[in-house]
Amino acid sequence: MKLTPRTRLAAALSIASITALALVGCTSGSTSPTAAPDAPSNPLADVDAASLVPPQIVGLGPGGVESGDLSEVELTDAEIAQAKEEKFRVGIVMQTMDIEWSTEQVRAITDRLAEYDAEVVGVVDPAFDVQSQISGIENMIQLEPDAIISIPVDDTATAEAYRKIGAAGIKLIMMDNVPTGLEYPTDYQGMVSSDNQGNGAVCAEALAAYIPEGGTVGVLDFGVDFFVTKERMKGFVDWMEKNRPDITIKVAEFLDAAQSLQDATDFLTANPDVQGMFTEWEVPAVAIDQALRAQGKTMPITAVNIASDVAADLAGGGNIKALSAQVPYDQGLAEADMAIKVLLGGSVPNWLAFPAVPVLQNNVLEAWEQIYHQDPPQQLVEICEATKACG
């Protein structure tokens, strides 16, 4: 895995978490996650993570469509045999390759396509830059792949570039978002994501367990037109309004994940009454954690996605108290299947969603295996051995 500032930060977060545990010890409570705690250090300690999963897909896909079923994208033996004869070529255009969600998507797509003797012609990493992604899409079109699998950096700003894919006769499978104005099945042939509203709801329920009656929580919200994060925000707010209307929600926006530390610092300074924080993915969650540590504060944080840094902090009893994860490897497998199926002339659902996977300290190791289809990082295992609170 590429060493980045975020992966290097994981070690610092885990060391800080273990140090804090050594100083203050570790207590647990058995409070239900839907009730305000009296102030145990971990009201989620005895909660079964699976109990936080919504009973059905909460959100809707593009245009308000309901999720299809995974069986609709599975290939038959005959289709697999035909695909192997065709030797399809597929391009991948990501939003960034600096997070495990992305690397696992690409790994899964590559693994699955190899089963069908299909080739990945290239992977574009625009590092969250709109113009770099637009250029990457145009360059990928020049390679003339049979299909492109992609996630937009910005739903609106990249839309015209994505329209060029279909105009070039290339099939398009989307990850998580559909660019503004693109139509199914003419401009794109299918989209795969997690249940993003469900992920937001899980984070709300977990955070609410730490917030007393009449308390206040903050949200560091991505202020860009991005379907996925808006869905997570909606899931979080809807759950709070329905189940904990006594909680006040304060919102601050950030526009650039790389600058979210300053945004988090400013928000926490201006709102000393905030007792917990939610944000829509792990990068700004790390920024919130850094801001809190710099101010000498502790505060429960929940966020969507699991990566090595936030997992280390969660396992070590740090500020990260719960995550609600996507399943990027499984999503990547489904995207590859979608691409091959439409290339063979079949149809696939407009939208296919995978249920949320709650991650607590007590299930972080097993959750990692479920999400990434790999053994947990050794560092994470060592932190869990030190805390004796993981599962």
Disulfide bonds with the S-S distance in Angstrom:
Cys384-Cys390 2.30
